[in-house]
Amino acid sequence: MMNGFGGMGFGMGFGWIFWLIIIGVAIWAVVRLAGNNSTHHTVFSGTSSPQETPLDILKKRYARGEITEAEYTEMRKSL
């Protein structure tokens, strides 16, 4: 007979495993896609890129207009 499970014992027991797998795959996909984001490393490491030198950063700041030519020249000499 049905032994008190209403005929759903096997299906109900493994139904939650199916949903856990689906949720796990969805979380994995989101993390995987977020890992390909180029700003991902800047948020967590605090640097623009591992290959960037202090002189490169200084040049970018000057190009963006954050510092004047005199400040750029003075900072460049100190580097």
C-alpha positions in Angstrom: 0.0 0.0 0.0 1.0 3.6 0.4 2.4 3.4 3.9 1.1 6.8 5.0 3.1 8.8 2.4 0.2 9.3 0.0 2.2 7.8 -2.9 4.6 10.8 -2.8 7.3 9.5 -0.6 10.1 9.1 -3.2 9.2 12.2 -5.3 8.8 14.5 -2.3 12.1 13.3 -0.8 14.1 14.2 -3.8 12.2 17.3 -5.0 14.1 19.6 -2.6 17.4 18.3 -3.9 16.4 19.3 -7.4 15.6 22.8 -6.3 18.9 23.0 -4.3 20.8 22.1 -7.5 18.9 24.7 -9.6 19.5 27.4 -7.0 23.2 26.4 -6.7 23.7 26.6 -10.4 22.0 30.1 -10.5 24.3 31.4 -7.7 27.4 29.9 -9.4 26.4 31.6 -12.7 25.9 35.0 -11.1 29.3 34.8 -9.3 31.0 33.6 -12.4 29.6 36.5 -14.5 30.4 39.0 -11.7 34.0 37.7 -11.7 34.4 38.8 -15.3 33.6 42.4 -14.5 36.8 44.5 -15.0 36.0 46.7 -12.0 35.8 43.6 -9.7 39.5 43.8 -8.9 39.5 47.6 -8.2 36.7 47.3 -5.7 38.4 44.6 -3.6 42.1 45.3 -4.1 42.0 49.1 -4.1 44.3 49.4 -7.1 43.6 50.0 -10.8 45.7 47.2 -12.1 48.7 45.2 -10.9 50.9 46.3 -13.7 50.3 50.0 -13.2 53.3 52.0 -12.0 53.2 55.1 -9.8 54.3 57.1 -12.9 51.4 55.7 -14.9 49.0 56.8 -12.2 50.6 60.3 -12.1 50.2 60.6 -15.9 46.6 59.6 -15.7 45.9 62.1 -12.9 47.5 64.9 -15.0 45.6 63.8 -18.1 42.3 64.0 -16.2 43.2 67.5 -14.9 43.4 66.5 -11.3 46.8 68.1 -10.9 48.5 71.0 -12.5 51.6 70.9 -14.7 53.8 72.2 -11.9 52.4 69.6 -9.5 53.0 66.9 -12.1 56.6 68.0 -12.7 57.3 68.1 -9.0 55.8 64.7 -8.3 57.5 63.2 -11.3 60.9 64.4 -10.0 60.3 62.8 -6.6 59.4 59.5 -8.2 
